[in-house]
């Protein structure tokens, strides 16, 4: 079977949606009915799209959560404001460290 044909676009979209909802690779393997080690191997294989879709799903989940947190902070939730401020500081520090590492 061709590497590209192993996962249909529907299965890749399912992987992305499951990752967005916080599912682990183990959970996803169970749900789509393949052995975990096979999915993990494909996740680690740069020729496969599994990692791309899984990581994109995780990022989408974080974006949606962050948007909600931002709205709560904007509307006066002090705990959401604190969490938002910490996230902003961590993002800034991450960028600074990446600049240092890449120079």
Residue pairs with C-beta under 8 A, 6 or more apart in sequence:
3 45
3 47
3 48
4 49
6 42
6 48
7 15
7 42
7 48
7 49
7 50
11 32
12 49
12 50
12 53
13 53
14 28
14 31
14 32
15 28
15 32
15 50
15 53
15 54
15 57
16 53
16 54
16 56
16 57
16 60
17 57
18 27
18 28
18 31
18 57
19 28
19 53
19 54
19 55
19 56
19 57
19 58
19 61
20 57
20 58
20 60
20 61
20 64
21 61
22 61
23 31
25 36
25 39
25 40
25 43
25 54
26 36
28 39
28 54
29 35
29 36
29 38
29 39
29 40
30 36
32 39
39 50
42 48
42 50
43 50
43 51
43 54
44 51
45 51
66 84
66 87
69 80
69 83
69 84
69 87
70 80
70 84
72 80
73 80
73 81
73 83
73 84
